[in-house]
Amino acid sequence: MAKRPSKIDRLGPDVRDLVGRLRDQGRTLDEIMAKLGELDIAAASLPSRAGLHKHLQRAEAVADKLRRSRTVAEVVVRKLGESEPDKVTRLNIELMHQALFDMMNPEDGEPIALDPMQIMLLSKAMDHLGKASKDDVARTITIEKRAADKARAAALKEAEAAVVKHGGSGALTPELQQAFKAMLFGQRDG
């Protein structure tokens, strides 16, 4: 049986955002209830004080989990080092692995029974993580190659400009250009 959404969940996103902003401003439950009463919402659609409290507790629990995840993410990013490219992708992969592990190993110690569809979806998630990791490696290689090519092209232009500056326009012969390209790009002809 599907869980019925709470009255707050059934309110519009703008009203839910207002509740969140008021709570972030340190408003009390009574102040938030009073503000909701001022809005053009049918009385039957307004949440009870207890319902509002439960909603805010759940929101705070989610915020706590996000803060913990952010802390873990910062530690992981520090472990990866500042020179690692595309840390966000790697971090997302690690966090997904952790989420799957947490789901399979609940804190209450009760084993989780999965139906075939859930097993298939978990298998797919793991497969997607593997592909994301592979794609991340390929993307990193492409980015590094592009950066190296760009640096070599800039070095070639600088070297050619230095030769022209110090030796005049005739000093940059086709043979010298080829020598520069061979040194920087490993090109023999062209």
C-alpha positions as CSV (number, residue, x, y, z in Angstrom):
1,M,0.0,0.0,0.0
2,A,1.4,3.4,-1.0
3,K,2.1,5.9,1.7
4,R,-0.2,8.9,1.5
5,P,1.5,12.3,1.2
6,S,1.3,14.6,4.2
7,K,-0.7,17.8,4.0
8,I,2.5,19.8,3.7
9,D,3.6,17.5,0.9
10,R,0.3,18.2,-0.9
11,L,0.8,22.0,-0.6
12,G,2.5,23.8,-3.5
13,P,6.3,24.0,-3.7
14,D,6.1,27.7,-3.0
15,V,4.4,27.1,0.3
16,R,6.8,24.3,1.3
17,D,9.7,26.7,0.4
18,L,8.1,29.3,2.6
19,V,7.9,26.9,5.5
20,G,11.6,26.0,5.0
21,R,12.7,29.6,4.8
22,L,10.7,30.5,8.0
23,R,12.3,27.6,9.8
24,D,15.8,28.7,8.6
25,Q,15.1,32.2,10.0
26,G,14.5,30.6,13.4
27,R,10.7,31.0,13.5
28,T,8.8,28.8,15.9
29,L,6.1,26.3,15.0
30,D,3.4,28.7,16.2
31,E,4.8,31.5,14.0
32,I,5.0,29.3,11.0
33,M,1.4,28.0,11.7
34,A,0.2,31.7,11.9
35,K,1.9,32.6,8.6
36,L,0.3,29.5,6.9
37,G,-3.1,30.7,8.3
38,E,-2.5,34.1,6.6
39,L,-2.2,32.4,3.2
40,D,-5.1,31.8,0.9
41,I,-5.3,28.1,1.7
42,A,-8.4,26.2,2.7
43,A,-8.4,25.4,6.4
44,A,-8.9,21.7,5.7
45,S,-5.7,21.7,3.7
46,L,-3.6,23.3,6.4
47,P,-1.4,20.9,8.4
48,S,-1.8,20.4,12.1
49,R,0.9,21.7,14.4
50,A,2.0,18.1,15.0
51,G,2.1,17.4,11.3
52,L,4.2,20.5,10.7
53,H,6.5,19.4,13.5
54,K,6.9,16.0,12.0
55,H,7.6,17.5,8.5
56,L,10.2,19.8,10.0
57,Q,11.9,16.9,11.9
58,R,12.1,14.9,8.6
59,A,13.5,17.9,6.8
60,E,16.1,18.3,9.5
61,A,17.0,14.6,9.4
62,V,17.5,14.9,5.6
63,A,19.6,18.1,6.1
64,D,21.7,16.2,8.7
65,K,22.3,13.4,6.3
66,L,23.3,15.9,3.6
67,R,25.7,17.7,6.0
68,R,27.3,14.3,6.8
69,S,27.6,13.4,3.2
70,R,29.1,16.8,2.4
71,T,31.7,16.3,5.2
72,V,32.5,12.8,3.8
73,A,32.7,14.3,0.3
74,E,35.2,17.0,1.5
75,V,37.3,14.3,3.2
76,V,37.3,12.2,0.0
77,V,38.2,15.2,-2.2
78,R,41.1,16.0,0.2
79,K,42.2,12.4,-0.1
80,L,42.1,12.6,-3.9
81,G,44.3,15.6,-3.8
82,E,44.0,19.0,-5.4
83,S,45.6,17.9,-8.7
84,E,43.0,15.2,-9.5
85,P,40.8,16.2,-12.4
86,D,37.0,15.7,-12.4
87,K,36.8,15.0,-8.6
88,V,33.0,15.5,-8.6
89,T,32.5,12.5,-10.9
90,R,34.7,10.3,-8.8
91,L,33.0,11.5,-5.6
92,N,29.6,10.8,-7.0
93,I,30.7,7.3,-7.9
94,E,32.0,6.7,-4.4
95,L,28.9,8.2,-2.8
96,M,26.7,5.9,-4.9
97,H,28.7,2.9,-3.8
98,Q,28.3,4.0,-0.2
99,A,24.5,4.5,-0.6
100,L,24.2,1.0,-2.1
101,F,26.3,-0.5,0.8
102,D,24.2,1.4,3.4
103,M,21.0,0.1,1.8
104,M,22.2,-3.4,1.8
105,N,23.5,-3.2,5.4
106,P,20.9,-1.4,7.5
107,E,21.8,-0.1,10.9
108,D,19.1,-2.2,12.6
109,G,20.8,-5.4,11.5
110,E,17.7,-6.8,9.9
111,P,18.4,-8.5,6.6
112,I,16.9,-7.0,3.5
113,A,14.7,-9.2,1.3
114,L,14.8,-8.1,-2.3
115,D,12.5,-9.2,-5.1
116,P,13.9,-10.0,-8.5
117,M,13.1,-6.5,-9.9
118,Q,15.0,-4.8,-7.0
119,I,18.0,-7.2,-7.6
120,M,18.0,-6.3,-11.3
121,L,17.8,-2.6,-10.5
122,L,20.7,-2.9,-8.1
123,S,22.7,-4.8,-10.6
124,K,22.0,-2.1,-13.2
125,A,23.1,0.6,-10.7
126,M,26.4,-1.2,-10.2
127,D,26.8,-1.6,-13.9
128,H,26.2,2.1,-14.4
129,L,28.7,2.9,-11.7
130,G,31.3,0.8,-13.5
131,K,30.6,2.5,-16.8
132,A,30.7,5.9,-15.1
133,S,34.1,5.1,-13.7
134,K,35.3,3.9,-17.1
135,D,33.9,7.1,-18.8
136,D,35.6,9.2,-16.1
137,V,39.0,7.6,-16.9
138,A,38.4,8.2,-20.7
139,R,37.3,11.8,-20.0
140,T,40.4,12.4,-17.9
141,I,42.7,11.1,-20.6
142,T,41.0,13.2,-23.2
143,I,41.2,16.4,-21.1
144,E,44.9,15.7,-20.3
145,K,45.6,15.1,-24.0
146,R,43.8,18.3,-25.0
147,A,45.7,20.3,-22.4
148,A,49.0,18.9,-23.5
149,D,48.3,19.6,-27.2
150,K,47.3,23.1,-26.3
151,A,50.5,23.7,-24.3
152,R,52.6,22.3,-27.1
153,A,50.9,24.6,-29.7
154,A,51.4,27.6,-27.4
155,A,55.1,26.6,-27.0
156,L,55.5,26.3,-30.7
157,K,54.1,29.8,-31.3
158,E,56.3,31.2,-28.5
159,A,59.4,29.6,-30.0
160,E,58.6,30.8,-33.5
161,A,57.9,34.3,-32.2
162,A,61.2,34.4,-30.3
163,V,63.1,33.3,-33.4
164,V,61.4,36.0,-35.5
165,K,61.9,38.6,-32.8
166,H,65.6,38.0,-32.4
167,G,66.6,36.8,-35.9
168,G,64.2,38.7,-38.1
169,S,61.4,37.4,-40.3
170,G,63.9,35.4,-42.5
171,A,65.2,33.5,-39.5
172,L,62.2,31.2,-39.3
173,T,62.9,28.8,-42.1
174,P,60.6,25.9,-43.0
175,E,63.3,23.6,-41.7
176,L,63.4,25.3,-38.3
177,Q,59.6,25.1,-38.1
178,Q,59.8,21.4,-38.9
179,A,62.4,21.0,-36.2
180,F,60.2,22.7,-33.6
181,K,57.2,20.5,-34.6
182,A,59.3,17.4,-34.4
183,M,60.5,18.4,-30.9
184,L,57.1,19.4,-29.6
185,F,54.7,17.1,-31.5
186,G,56.9,14.3,-32.8
187,Q,56.0,15.3,-36.3
188,R,58.5,14.7,-39.1
189,D,56.6,16.1,-42.1
190,G,53.8,18.7,-42.3
